[in-house]
């Protein structure tokens, strides 16, 4: 499924294309890796978490990422301190204090936004307006938030959910990095469900491990990655988990996400609760037959079971804009995987031209979808003019390039659907 939505002056139009993937024979694992990548200056156009092992998994953070730390018997303090400690990466750093007075952050030169009871920004509306003000003009900004549980105690669950649902997209639009934290035990499910649906990154932390639950804009293999952590005198040490530790963390994660006890999981796998307990403590492994029974009972592949996640429902190709350096003229949003699907975002300055990106290994249907501006597309010696909200479909090799006919920037998407899948494709709408 390829989905592009773009808004014209009067209404939002959506372009979609369904691709039926070839059937797979019976097997334990079926995977498709589609990677959101930056062809140039990737490391420069993302920001570090302050933790090398975590950066190696996530590829750093996109400007605009909201990162939520879901805590199960752990504290977010060391993770907050790690990113706050790379002060040179940010123009401004701020901590939003609800119950925590923020003194630790103040002493590190971080601005404190007092949103506690009786303060100027005590209400969700006042705080949103202050955050919007602080993020203007766009820059390399870091915001660290007191826990969502503190917000629930101050504002109630419904107001906290509405605040996050408004603030998270705002920070993405303003290209600020934001850290949030929530308790797996205490946070109301209505808040946690909204958080997991809206945010870009979710990292689940228990007593032993850090698990990537959600990471938009990264490839499928990132989701479910596990790192072991330990606190060394206030400094965080992270390392990739061994296989048995990976399985242990995965079982804990998927059991807790489904609201199951160890006895429940044992019954599904046809083993004792003691066997599940030992597996979750990395004291022993589980047989392949047990894993097959568990994956079948939970409705996931063995691969998803071992990564501790439910199946992926969508992928995003994230723009990696740097607030200081602006945008690249052409960015590859999605590429790779078994389908060879390619999606490029192309920006054209006023009255400028561009040529299609050569894909020597990929042939198939080419789609030009204009998101804004007036664009002339050269197709096999002919010229077609597209307005905002319009698309052109042709054999990819026949599309030679495009020209912005307007006086302002034009934006388009260049998509190649491989020829191998055309017989499975539905009609364009």
Number of C-alpha atoms within 10 A of each C-alpha: 11 14 11 12 13 17 13 16 8 6 9 10 14 13 15 14 15 13 16 13 13 9 6 8 7 7 8 11 11 12 12 12 17 24 23 25 21 20 10 11 10 14 13 12 21 20 22 20 22 19 15 15 16 21 14 12 17 22 19 20 23 26 27 28 25 27 21 25 27 26 21 17 12 15 17 18 12 16 17 21 19 16 20 24 13 13 16 9 16 16 12 18 21 22 26 23 22 24 17 16 17 19 13 11 18 13 9 13 14 20 16 18 23 20 24 19 13 9 11 13 21 19 18 20 12 12 19 17 12 14 18 14 10 15 19 10 10 15 19 22 23 26 26 25 21 22 22 25 21 20 25 18 13 19 17 14 20 12 17 22 22 13 18 20 17 15 20 22 17 17 22 18 13 20 24 25 24 23 21 23 25 24 20 19 11 13 22 18 12 12 22 18 12 15 22 15 11 14 21 23 22 23 22 23 26 20 13 16 23 25 26 23 23 23 22 21 24 22 22 21 14 22 26 27 24 30 23 21 18 15 10 9 6 10 13 16 15 18 15 18 19 13 13 17 23 23 24 26 31 25 24 20 24 20 19 15 13 11 9 13 14 19 16 14 22 19 15 17 22 12 14 14 17 12 17 26 19 14 21 22 18 17 13 16 17 16 8 10 11 15 19 17 15 21 20 15 13 18 13 18 22 21 18 21 25 22 25 29 24 19 14 10 5 9 19 17 22 21 20 25 17 21 18 11 10 10 14 16 12 19 23 23 23 25 20 15 15 11 18 19 19 22 20 20 20 21 22 22 17 16 15 16 16 17 12 19 13 10 11 7 7 18 16 18 19 22 20 25 25 23 26 21 21 25 29 18 24 18 19 12 9 11 15 11 16 21 16 20 22 20 16 16 15 15 16 24 18 15 24 17 16 23 21 25 20 16 12 14 16 24 21 27 21 20 23 25 24 18 18 14 16 13 9 13 15 12 8 9 7
